[in-house]
Amino acid sequence: MLSLFAVLVVFQGKATFTNMGRYCSMNENRFRRWSRRKFDYSEFNTKLIALTFPNQEQQIAAIDASFISKSGKKTEGLGWYYNDSTGEAQRGLEISTICITYLK
């Protein structure tokens, strides 16, 4: 998993097996084999949060999605997203922030 996360930080473009294979010393077939294995991401994230915030009884996960107006045809990720300020779906980009915080 550390190898996978390391390559996800440095590659450019879409997260395809071929693209990830270009940005690390591992072959794209290794990523394909790994993707066939079952992995409990929920348990992984729960344990990671527990290691990050030891001795904290209550934790809250927060997600904030923001809309960015964007025109053009070649922008990666361009699509129709809900813009809360206008109350409708508009063409543009969405950027999301995820955080974990704890209560004292």
SVG drawing of the C-alpha trace seen along z (x, -y; Angstrom):
<svg xmlns="http://www.w3.org/2000/svg" viewBox="-31 -32 43 43">
<polyline fill="none" stroke="black" stroke-width="0.4" points="0.0,0.0 2.9,-2.4 4.1,-1.9 0.7,-2.6 0.2,-5.7 3.7,-7.0 3.0,-6.7 -0.5,-8.3 1.2,-11.4 3.7,-11.9 2.0,-10.9 0.3,-13.3 -3.0,-12.7 -5.6,-10.0 -4.9,-7.2 -4.7,-4.3 -2.5,-1.3 -0.4,-2.2 0.0,-5.8 1.0,-4.7 3.6,-2.3 5.3,-5.2 6.0,-7.1 7.5,-4.3 9.8,-1.3 7.0,1.2 5.3,2.7 1.7,1.8 0.8,5.5 1.6,5.4 -1.0,2.8 -3.5,4.9 -2.8,7.9 -3.1,5.8 -6.5,4.5 -7.9,8.0 -7.2,8.6 -9.7,7.7 -8.7,4.9 -10.8,3.5 -10.4,-0.3 -12.9,-1.0 -10.9,0.9 -7.6,-0.6 -8.9,-4.1 -10.3,-3.4 -7.0,-2.1 -5.1,-5.0 -7.3,-7.5 -6.9,-5.7 -3.1,-5.9 -3.2,-9.6 -5.5,-10.5 -4.6,-8.1 -6.5,-8.5 -9.3,-10.4 -12.8,-9.1 -14.9,-11.1 -13.8,-11.8 -15.7,-13.5 -15.0,-13.2 -15.9,-16.3 -16.1,-16.7 -16.3,-20.0 -17.0,-20.1 -16.6,-23.3 -17.5,-24.2 -15.1,-26.0 -16.6,-27.6 -14.5,-26.6 -15.0,-26.7 -13.1,-25.0 -13.0,-21.5 -9.5,-20.1 -9.6,-20.6 -9.3,-17.3 -12.2,-16.5 -14.5,-19.0 -18.1,-18.0 -21.5,-19.0 -21.5,-19.6 -23.9,-21.1 -23.2,-24.7 -24.9,-25.5 -24.7,-29.3 -26.9,-29.1 -28.9,-26.0 -28.3,-24.2 -25.8,-21.9 -23.2,-23.9 -20.3,-23.0 -17.0,-23.3 -14.8,-21.5 -15.4,-20.2 -12.7,-20.2 -13.2,-18.4 -11.4,-18.6 -11.7,-15.8 -10.6,-16.1 -10.7,-14.2 -11.0,-16.1 -11.5,-15.1 -13.6,-16.4 -12.0,-17.2"/>
</svg>
